[in-house]
Amino acid sequence: MRTENVQDNSQININYNQSSMKKFLSLFIVIILTVSSIIAQVPERFTYQAVVRNANNSLVVNAQVSVRVNILQGSATGNAIYS
């Protein structure tokens, strides 16, 4: 009868350890997902560099140029979703 008590106590310890590990693992996963979502934010801006050429295919240097950007949805002829 004494050995049964020892086995019951060890079973309780194993169950407690498994429960603690599950809680720890769940908390760890939540922390990792939270940190990764904070890091994976969209940047506020991006830099772009281009070469400007005229109709004769010569470089345009030391001149002001205007650029118009449209983001089209779906294809090159799609609706402008940003202008």
Secondary structure, 3 states (H helix, E strand, C coil): CHHHHHHHHHHHHHHHHHHHHHHHHHHHHHHHHHHHHHHCCCCCCCCCCCCCECCCCCECCCCCCCCCCCEECCCCCCCEEEC
